[in-house]
Amino acid sequence: MDMFRVRGERYRVSIIAGCVVNIIISFVTYAKYPAVGDNFYSGVIMYWLQQVSVMFIYIPMNVVVIRYANRCFYNSLSYEYDRLNEQLGHKGTEKTADERQQIRNVESTARVGNIMAQTMLCRSMGSFVYSIFHIHTTGTTSVKTPITLRWWVCMGAIGSCVLILQILFLMKRKYFADYNANDSKKSLCAQFVRDVIKVKRASLGRTHKPIGSNYLFIILFIFFFYSIPDGMTNCRYSFHMTKADSTKKHWMRAYTILASLGTVLGPFCYALWMTLAYMFENRRHRRRLQGMLNTVQRLKRNNEDDENSASDDDIDHEDGLRLVDKPYFYSPWQAGTTVITFAGCASWAFGIFFHLIGVMGRYNPNFNYNVFILFDVVVTNACYYFTIVSSIALVVIHCPFNYEASAFTLYSAAFAGTGSVTYPLTSSLASSLGVGSIGWYSSVGKGYWKLLLISIFFRFIPMLFVPGLPKCRADVRMNVENMEGWVVNEENQSRPAIVCTRDVILEEREKPREV
């Protein structure tokens, strides 16, 4: 998918192809219903094809969001440094491949995490609206005539047609454009071959670094993170259905709607945190640049008097860090690998603890499960989806450039494969604690609270492996001294590069006095 390019664009054709396949499947099911919908084998085949088509839509759309987040950062950083260079009156040189890679290493984690959280929030809001519509139109909870599968697939086909029109006419070309050179030696396919050869050499040598090696550790960490036994996600539904009066239609409506509401609150809280982190991070970077500009202007004013000119220590001190803000003003909002991982672990542990409160309510005869479970499903879903968004943010900030689709596919496969590991481990642990068999409608024994306590402890085990993870690109502070020759706008490669370095300040200081 990363290598497929049509008329200088990537991912647009993949999304359209997925929509077309989904439309064909939907209309075939609509025309041949009930021969297709009620038959088990044909239904499985249609369902499998539909899931594949959805992945052709889901993965490229996430890649478009990632590239949009990168572009926002490039344009913002380019604007700040170009404005600084204009005030200094300097002109830059052309960028090189190493310099382009260096500018990507200071990518804003908070900005990317904020945009991905907003994407997850919009998707969860769509699921929330769908759950409200579905719960009022199915035959189990509505007195009206239910909508059959035939009309559901028809609505899905209409939605795919609308998505095709949106992709063709409403999405701008810059979201899909590939600005790599058209030369065969510099094309993306040729770059992919060179990267594969580099991986082979790196596996045999000690000096080369394989492409995507950092991302491989992130994928392994995420697989381990979700493979840890967890009693809440596997037994929560069984506990809810056995303790509450699930036969009431209105209660089931509220339960389903509130469960979808929890999937919205989790990404919303993460997006709010990343928004604050980005605001404070952007403020710090702007102040660093303003401090550099103030230093140069002060050196120009004091150029006539060498005794009053700044020393090297003054220059280092005034590199943007001497301003009013203190370090603790930014520390609570920093979004690094350690902070994001700890937030995900703590959020999931808090959801398990809140669920444990309801489990311990069995010893209180006045405890109303019908009311508590409605709150429990909101809190636990919000905490769980907060953890999911944090893991997606780790994937996004470490995925190799130009291989976003492949990186996100690996994440989806790793996340889906954890179910085959965590379910047997949880079942074995639950049986040893006297919980009983776990499943959707199985009974939960008296040892369930022990399983939840152990699950809370297990949630923080991944923190032991965080120090060995690759460093976030946002953890690399913007060192203005090493930014000479950078150009951060991908579209216009002829723009002036960044030459505001510490050497420029020293040159201003060492200029001879004007007579």
N, C-alpha and C positions, 0 to 999 in steps of 0.2 A: 504493500500500500504506500510506503514511503517512496518507492522507486517509480511508481506509476505517475506519469506526467503528461498532460494533454494541453497543448497551446499555452505552455508556460504556467499551468496551474496544477495544483495537487489537491486531492481530497474532495473536490467538488464532484468529480465523476463517480467516485466511490459512494458518496451519499446518494446521488441520483440513482445509481444502480441498485442500491439497497431499497430505495423507495419503490422502484419499478418492480422488483421481485416481490415486495410486500403487497403491492397492488394486484399483481397477477395471482398470488396465493389467495388473497382475500376475495377476489371476484370468482375464482374457481370454486372456493368453498361456498360462496353465496349462490352460484348457479347450480351446483351439484348437491346442495343441502337437501335432505339429511343424509344422502349417500356418503358424503365425505365427512361431515361433522360427527355422525354417530358411529362410524366405523373406527375401530381401535387402531388398526394398522395405518390406514390413510390419515387418521388424525395425528398420529405420532409423526409421520413423515411431514405433514403440513406444518406441524408445530416446530419441528426441527429446522425446516427451511425458513420459517418465519423468524426464529431466533437468530439464524445466521444473517438474515437481511437486517435485523435490528442491530447486530454488531457492526455491520457495514455502515450504519448510520451513527451509532453511538460513539464508536472509537474515533472516526474522523472529526466529529463535532467537538469532542474533547481536545483533539489536537489543534483544531482551529482556535479554541479558547486559549490553549497554551501559547501558541504563536502570537495571538493578540496580546497576551500579557507581556511577552518578551518585547513586542513592538512598542507597547506603552512605556516600558522602562527605557528602551533605547532612545525614543523620542524625547522623553523627559530629561534624561542625562545629556543628550545632544544639545537640547535647548539651553540648559544651564551653562555648559562649558562653552558653547558657541557665543553666548551672551558675554561670558567672562572674557573670551578672547577678543571680541570686538571692543570691549572697554580697554583692554591692554594694548590693542593695536598690533597683534601678532597674526601671522599666517602659518598654517601647518603644512604638512606633507601628506602624501598618500599613505594609506594604512597597509599593513601586511597581514598575512594570515595569523601569525602569532598574536598580533595586537588585537585582532578581531576576537580571537579566542580568549584573550585576557579580559576584554570588556564583558564577556559573558560570565566570567567567574565572579563578578560583583553584582550579579543580578539580584534584584530585590526579592527576597523570600516573602516578605509581607505582601508585596503587590501581587505576586503570583498566587499566593495562598488566598488572598482576598477575592481575586477574580474566580478562582476555582470554587471557592465557597459560595459565591454568588451564583455560579452555574449550578452547583448542587442544590442550592436553595430554590432556584427556578424550577428545576426538575422535580423536587419534592413538592412544590406547590402544585405542579401539574398532577402529580399522584394524589395529592390531597383533594383536588377538585374531582378527579376521576373516582376516588373512593366514595365521595358524597353522591355522585351521579349513579355509581354502580349499586350502592346499597339501597337506593330508592327505586331502582328499576329491575331488580332481580325478583324472582318469584318467592324467595324465602322470607323476605322482609317487607314486601309491598303487597297491598291488596289490589293494585292495578294489574293489568295484563303485563306479564313479564316480557322483557326484550330477549328474544331468542339469540342463539349463536349466529344465526344467519344475518341478523341486523347489526350485531356487534362487529362482525368482519366487514360489513358494508361501511360502517362508520370509520373503521380503521383504514380502509382503502381511500375514503374521502380525505382523511387526515394526511395520508401519504401524498395525495395529489396536491394538497395545499402546501406541504413541505417542499415539493419539487418547485412550485411557483416561487416560494420564498427563496430557495437556494439560487434560482436562475435570475431573479429580477430584484430582490431586495438585499441580498448579501453582496457586499462590495468585493471587487476583484482583489484588493490588497490582502484580504483575509486568506486567499487561496494561492496567491501568486508566489512563484518560486524564482528568486532573483539570482540563482546560480547561472553561470555562464552557459551559453548554448554550445560551446566548443566540446567536442567529444572527449577531449583530454581533461576538461574541467567540469564535466557534467556530474550530476549526482550519482549516476551509476558507476562512473569511473572512480569517484571518490569512495564509493562503497567498496569497490574492489581493493583500492589502496588501503582502506581501513581494515579489511579482512587480512591482507598481507601483513599489515602492521601488528595485528593481533597474533599472527603466527610467529612473527619475529619476537614479539614481546614475551611470548610463552617460552621461548628458548633463551632469551637474553635477560639481563638484569637492569638495563638502562631504559628500555622502552616501556611505555605504559599502555596497556591495551585499551582500545576504545570501549567505553561503557563498563569499565571495571568497577568504578564507584557505584554505578547503578546496579550491578550484579549483587553487591553486598546489601543494598537497600531491598532488593527483591527477596533475598534470602532472609533478611530480618523480618520483613512483612509476613512471609510464609510462616516463620517461627512464631510471630506475634499472634496470628489468628489460629495457629494450631494448638495453642495451649488449651487444656480442658476448661470448659466454662459451663457451669450449671444453669445460669440464668437463660441464655439464649436457647438451650435445648429443652429445658423443663418449664419455662415460664408460662407458655400457652396451656400446657396440661394443668398447671397449678391454678391458673385463672378459670379454666372451664370447670374444674372440680369444686372450687370454692364459691363461685358466684352462680347466680341463677341465669344460666346461659340460654334458657328456653324462652325468655322474654325477648320479643322482637325489638322493642325500643331500646333495651339495654344493649343488645348486640349491635344496633345501629350506632349508638354512642361509643361503644367499644371500638368499632372499626374506624369511625371518624377520628376519634382521639388518638388512635394508633398512628394514623396518617399525619395528624397534627404534630406528633412528636418527631416524625421524620423531617418536619419543616423547622422546628425549633432548634434542633441540633446544628444544622448548617447555618442557621441565622446567628446563633451565638458565636460560632467560629468565624463567620464573616465579620461580625462586630469586633471581635478581638483583632483580626487581621487588619481591619480598617484603622483602628487606633494604632496598631504597630506600624502601619505604613505612614500614617501622619507624623508620628514621632521620628521615624527613620528618615523621612524626607526632610523634616525640619533640621535634623542633625547634619545631613549632607549639605543642605543649603547654607547652613551656618559655617561649615568647613570651607565652602567655596567663598563665602563672603569674607571670612577671616583671611583667606589668601589674597583676595582683592584689596582688602584694607591694608594688608602688609605691603603690597606693591605700591599702593598710592602713598602710603606714609614714607616709603623709601624714596619715592620721587620728590616728595616735598622736602625731605631732609638731605637731598643729594648734595646740596651746597656745603653742608657742614658734616665732615667725615666723623667727627666726634659724636654727633648725635644720631648717626645712622645705626640701624639695628645690627646686632651681632648674629652669629649663626644660632645661638641658643634662643635669641628672641624670635627668629624666624620659625624655629621648631615649635616654640611656645605659642606663636600666633597663628599656627596652621589650623585655624577654625576652632580650636578647643579652648581658647582663652575666654570665650564669650560667657554670657550669664548662665546658661544652662549647665547643670551639674550632671555627672554620670548617672546618678540614681534617678534622674529625671527620665532616662530612656530605658533603664534596665528592666523594669517590669513588663515592657512591651516588646522586648527583643524576641524575634521568632527564629530561633536556631533549631538544629536537630534535637538537642537535648530538651529544650523547652517544649517543642511540639510533641515529642514522644511522651514526655511526662504528662502533658495535658491530656493526651489521648488515654494513657493508662489510668490517670486519676479520674477522668470522666467515666470510663467504663466501670471502675471500682465503685464510684459513687452510685451508679445505676444499680449495681449488684447489692450495695448496702441498703439502698432504698427499698429494693425488692425483699431484702431480708427482714425489714421491719414488718412487712405484711405477712411473711411466713411466721414470724414470732407472735403474730396476733392471734394465733390459734389458742393460746393460753388465756386469752381474755374473752369471756363469753359475750361481752357487749361490742366486740369488734365487728364492724360492718364491712364485709368484704365487697359487697356490691358497689360501695362508694370508693373504697380505697383502691380497688383494681383499676378504676377509671383514671385515677391519678397515677397509679403505678405504670400503666402502659404508656402514658405521656412522658414521664420522667425517664424510664428505661430506654424507650426508643430515641429520645433526644440525646441521651448520653452515648448510646451506641452509634448513632449517626454522626455525632461530634467526633468520635474516634475514627470513623471511616473517612471523614473529610480530612482529618489530620494525616492519616496514612496516604491519602491521595496527594496532599501537599508535599509530603516527603518524596513521592515518586516524581512529581512535576519538577521540583527544583533540582533533581539529580539526573533526569533523563538526558541522554546525549542529544545535542543539537542536530537537527535534520533527521532524527530517528524517533520522533515523538510517538508516531503510531505504533511502531514496534515495541517501544517501551511501555506504552499503555496496554498493549495486548498482553505482554508478559505479566503486567500487574493484574489484569483481569483473570488470566489463567492461574496465577499464584493464589489470588483471593478465592477463586472457585475451588481450587484443589485442596484448600485447607479443610473443607467440610469432610472429606474422606479420612482426615487424620484426627480432627478434634472430636468427631462424633464417637468413634470407637473408644478413644481415651476417656471421654466423659462417661460413656456407658459402663466401662470397666470400673471407673472410680465410683460411680453412683451405686452400682451393685454391691461394692465392698462396704459402702456406708449405709446400706439398707434403704436406699431411695427407691429401688425397683427399676423396672425398665423405663427408659425415657422415650418419648415420642409425643405425637400431637395429642392423642387422647388416652395416654396411659396414666395410671394412678401414681401419685407422688407420696412417698412414705414419710415417716417421721424424721429420717436422717437428712432431709433436704437442707435444713439450715446448716448442717456440717459441710455439705457440698458447696454452699454459697460462701461460707467463711474461707474455705480452701481456695475458691475461685477468686476471692478478693486478694488473697496473698499471691496467687499466680499472676494476677494482672500486672504486678510490679516487677516480675522476674525479667522482662525485656529490658528494663533500665540498666541491668548489669552489663548488657552488650552495647549500650549506646556509646560509650567512649571509643569503641572500635569502629564506629560507623564513619563514613566520609564526612568531611566538614561541609556545612551548607555554604552556598555561594554568597549568602548574605553575611556570613561570619567573617569574610575577607573584607576588611575595611577598605574604603576607597583611599588609596595612597596616591596623593596628587603628584608625588615625586616620580612615580613610575607611569604616568599617563601621557608621556610625550609621544606624539604621533598617532593618537587614537582618533578614529572616526567611528561614530556610533550609529549613523543612519545607514541602513542597508540599501534603501532605494537609490539614494543619491551618493555615489561613491566619490564624487569629485568635491565634496564639501571640505572646508578646512579642518585639519586635525587639531587635536588638543596639544597645546605647547605650554600651558601654564604649569610650570614645574618650579622646583626649588632653585634650579639653576637660573631661571629667569629673574627671580628675586635677587640672587647674588650678582647677576649682571647689572641690574638696576642700581645696586648699591655701589658697584665698582666703577660706574661711569665717571668720567672726569667732570669736574665742575665747569659749569658754563661761565665764560668770561663776560 
